[in-house]
Amino acid sequence: MTLSMTRRDVFKTAGFGTLALALGGCAELVAQTEQATGGGKTNYALPPLPYDYKALEPVLSEDILRVHHDKHHAGYVKGLNGTLEKLDEARRSGDMSRIKAYSRALAFHGSGHVLHAVYWESMKPQGSRPPAGALRQAIDRDFGSLKALQTQFSAATKAVEASGWGVLAYEPMAGRLLVFQAEKHQNLTMWGVAPLMVCDVWEHAYYLQYKNNRGDYVDKFMDIVNWEFVESRFAQAMKMA
C-alpha cells in the first residue's frame, strides 16, 4: 500500500472535500473504490485488513476482528454509498426535503469509514519500534515526550463519553500535533486535521473480550501501535499542508 497520492488524486478519489482533507494524503485507505455504472463515478469499498484475523491476539480476538471489520466497518461503507446515491437522486429530482438527514448520514458513515480504515492500520501484530525522525521530534515538541503523549492519548480515549474514538491528529494551520476525543464519529473534532492514529472505543470494538473494562483495552492497544504507519501519515500530512 503506497502513501504517495497527490492532492488532486485525494480529492478525485474521495469524492468530497472535507473527507479528503481529513485523510492527510492517505485517501487510498478509504478509496479502495469500485467503478460505478454511468458518469465515471466511483463507489467506496471495504479495504481488507492489513493482517490476518488472528494476528492481533491476545490483544484482540479473531471473533472481534471478524465482526468489527466484516459487519460494522462494512456497514459504514454500505451506508456511505447508499447516502451518496440518495443525494444523487435528490439533485436529479430537485427534492431537497431530506437534506438534513442525508447530510447527517454522510458525516456519520463517511467518518466511520475513514476512522476505521485508519484504526486497522494503527495496529500491528506485536507492535512496532518507537517513533523516530520528524514524528518523534514533533511529539517531543508538542507533548514534551513520547510517554507524555501516550499518557494523554490513553486518558483522553478512556474518558470518551459513550461511543467514540481517541485521535492523534496533525493540525496543519499551526503545524502541530493534537489529541482529540471524538464522540460518535463526527462530533468534537476540528476541521482540517489529519488523523494519524486512532483507537476505537465503541463497545463493539472491545466488549466481547474486555466487557466494560475499556481502560484495559486501551492500555493493550498502546502495546500494538504501528508507529511506522503513524510516521508515514505524518510525513504525508505535512506535505499536503
N, C-alpha and C positions, 0 to 999 in steps of 0.2 A: 504494500500500500504506500503510494508516494504522497508527499505533502507539498508538491510544487505547483499547485494550481495558481493561475493568475487571478487578479481581482475580477477581470471580465469573466473568466471561467466560473468563479464563485457565483456571481450574480446570475449568469445564464443558467447554471445548473440548479441553484437553489430555488429560483422562481420568485422569491420575494425578498426585498432588500434587507429588512430587519433580521431575518433568519440568516442571510448570507453574512451580514456584518458580525453577528454573534459567533459565527463559526471560526473567525480568525484565521482564514486561509485553509481550513481543513474540511471544506464542503464535501469532499468525496466520502467522508464518514456517513453523511446522511444522503448523499446523492448517488447511491447505488441505483441509478434510475433505470426504468423500463420505458421504452418508447411507447407513447400513447398513440391512439389512432387519430389521424387528422390533425392538421395545423402544426405539426412538428413539435408538439408539447411533450413533456416528459412527466412520468409519474414517479413518486418516491417508492423505494423498495427496501425491505428489511435487510440490512447488512448482516452477513454471517458473523458469528462470534469469532474473535481472533485466536481462539484456543478451543480445546475440547471441553465438552460439558463437565467433565470430571476434573479439569485441570486446576481449579481453584480450591479443591478440597484440601484440608478440612475447613478452610475459612468459609466457603460457600459450597453447598452440596450440589450434586448433579440435578436433583429434583428442583431446587430453587432456580437454577440457571435455565432449565428447560421451560418451566412455567413463566419465568420472568421474561426471557428473550422471545420464546415462541408464541406466547399468548399476550402478555402485557405490551411489550415493545411492538409486536406485530399489530396490536390493536391501535396503537397511536399512528402507525403508518397507514393503516386502513382508514382511520378517521381523518387523517390529513388529506389523503387522496379524495375521499368522499366529500370533504368540505370544499376542496378546490373545484370539484365537479358541480356542486351546488352553486358556488359563486359564478362559475361559467354560465350556468343556466339562468341565474338571476340577471347577469349582464345581458344575455341574449333576449330575455323577456322584458327587461326593464323593470322588473318587480324587485324592489329593494326592501320590502316589508320585513324580511327576516335578517337584515344585515347585521343587527346587533348579535343575534345568536350565531350567525356564521363567523363573525369577527372573533367572538369568544372561542368558538371551536377551532378556528385557525390558530389562535395563540396557544390554546391548550394542547392540541395534538401536535402542532409544529414544535413547540417547546419540548414536549415529551419525547419526540423523535430525536431532536438534537441532543438533549441531555443524556438519553440512554445510549446513543452512539458514542458519546464521549465517555460515559461511565464504563462501558465494556473495555475501552482502550486504557482507562485509568488504572486498570488492574493487570497484574502479570503473575503467572504462577511463581511462587516463592519470592515475589517482589523483585526489586532491581537495586542496583547500586544507588547511593545518594545522588541528588542532583549536582551538576558541576557547571563550569563555564558561566555563560551570561545569566542563565537562570539562577544559579547559586548566588551570583553577585547581586541580582535583583532581590532575591529572598533576604539576603543579609541586609541590604539597604532598606527594604520596606518593612521588614519584620524584626530585624535585629539578629536573627539566627534561624537555622532550619528547625531547631527544636521549638522556638517561639511560634513559627508558622504552624507546625504540626499541632501544638497545644491550642492555638486559636482556631484552626480548622476543625479539630476534633470537638472542641467545646461548642462552636457555632453549629456544627452538624448535629450533635446530640440534643441541642436546645431548639431545633426547628419545631415550631408549633404544628402539631398534627402531621400531615403528609408533606413531604418536600425534599429538599436537597441541600447539601453543603457544596459550595462552589468556590474554587480558587480561580480568579479571573485576571486578565490583563486589561487595564483601563487605558485606552490609547490617548486620551486628551492630556492626561498628566503623565502618561508613560510609566505607570506603576502597577504593582500587584495589589489586589484587594481580595478579601474573603467575604462572601455573601451567604446569607440564608435565602433560600427560595421556597416560599410556601406554594403548595401545589407544584406547578411548573413555571407559571408566568408572573407570579407576584413577587414583590420585594427584590426586583433586580434593578439594573442600571443600564440605560440604553448605550449600545455601542461596545460593551465589554465582550471580550472573547474568553469563554470558559476554557481553562487549561486542564483542570482536574475536577471531577465531581464525584460525590458519594450519594447514592440514592437511599433516602430514609423513608420512602413509602413502605408501609408494612409488608407489602408483597415481596420486598427485596430481602427481608431477613426473618420474618415472623415464623416460618415453618421450622427454622433451625434455632433461632435465638429467642423466640417467644417475645415477651415485652422488654427484653434486655437490649435496647438499642445501643447503649453505651459499649457493651462488649463487642457487638457487631462493628461499630465504628472503629474501635481500637484494633480489631483484627484487620479491617480494611486498610488501615495505615501500614500494616505489615506487608501488604502486597501491592503497594502503589507502584505503578510503572513510570518511574521518573524519566526514563528515556523518551517516552511518549510526551510527557509534560514539557520536556526541553524542546522537542520538535515543534509542538504547538506554540510555545512561547516565541521561538525564533520566527515562525511564520507570521504570528500575530504582529510582531514588531515590524516586519516587512510591509504589512498591509496598513499600518497606522498612518 
